[in-house]
Amino acid sequence: MAEIVFDDFMKVDIRVGLVTRAEPYPEARVPAIKLWVDFGGELGEKKSSAQLTVNYTPEALIGTKVMAVVNFPPRQIGKVMSEVLVLGVPDAVGEVILMRPDFDVPIGGRLF
């Protein structure tokens, strides 16, 4: 992996958002869940598609806080225009585990 400088890292805007809505997305090539995430303030609510179906259900995601990159350009994922990249790491078998704050923090907060 190429080394970057701190200024490169600061270009990536990672924020805390609240999942306000989640629905199955069976039309996706890889099973996914459509998410609506509220970042508050000027960012407001953004949509995303995430391959979370092994470890999460749509119902369990509603009301939870997640971390997401909010300054990538929108990307078409099947019929969904994904506006943010919700962040996760692989578990022992390679399935997504969401990155979430340990404590209650305000939505819209930026990672630093």
C-alpha positions, -999 to 999 in steps of 0.1 A, spaced: 0 0 0 13 34 -9 22 58 19 2 90 22 7 123 40 -16 137 66 -31 162 42 -42 133 20 -60 118 50 -77 151 58 -93 151 23 -114 122 33 -145 134 51 -157 106 75 -188 114 95 -212 99 120 -247 93 107 -279 78 120 -297 51 100 -333 64 96 -345 38 71 -332 4 58 -347 -19 32 -337 -52 16 -321 -47 -18 -325 -81 -34 -320 -68 -70 -283 -61 -62 -258 -85 -78 -245 -92 -43 -273 -92 -16 -274 -58 0 -294 -34 21 -305 1 10 -298 26 38 -309 62 44 -284 79 68 -290 112 85 -258 133 90 -277 164 102 -269 200 94 -260 208 58 -254 172 48 -288 160 57 -300 125 47 -280 105 22 -286 71 6 -263 41 4 -262 5 -6 -242 -19 16 -235 -56 15 -245 -62 51 -270 -90 48 -250 -118 66 -246 -99 99 -274 -74 99 -311 -71 91 -327 -39 79 -348 -37 111 -318 -40 133 -300 -11 115 -327 15 120 -317 39 148 -281 29 148 -251 51 142 -226 44 115 -194 59 101 -194 69 64 -173 87 38 -195 116 27 -173 133 1 -170 107 -26 -190 114 -58 -223 95 -60 -220 60 -75 -247 41 -93 -252 6 -76 -278 -11 -97 -310 10 -94 -297 29 -63 -276 60 -65 -252 56 -35 -243 90 -21 -220 78 8 -197 49 16 -207 33 49 -176 19 65 -169 -16 78 -143 -42 83 -143 -80 76 -151 -105 102 -133 -139 104 -151 -151 73 -149 -119 53 -184 -105 60 -189 -69 68 -190 -56 104 -199 -19 106 -176 7 121 -196 25 148 -189 48 177 -187 31 211 -205 60 228 -234 82 220 -221 110 198 -239 138 178 -247 130 142 -225 148 117 -194 146 138 -162 143 118 -136 116 123 -102 130 133 
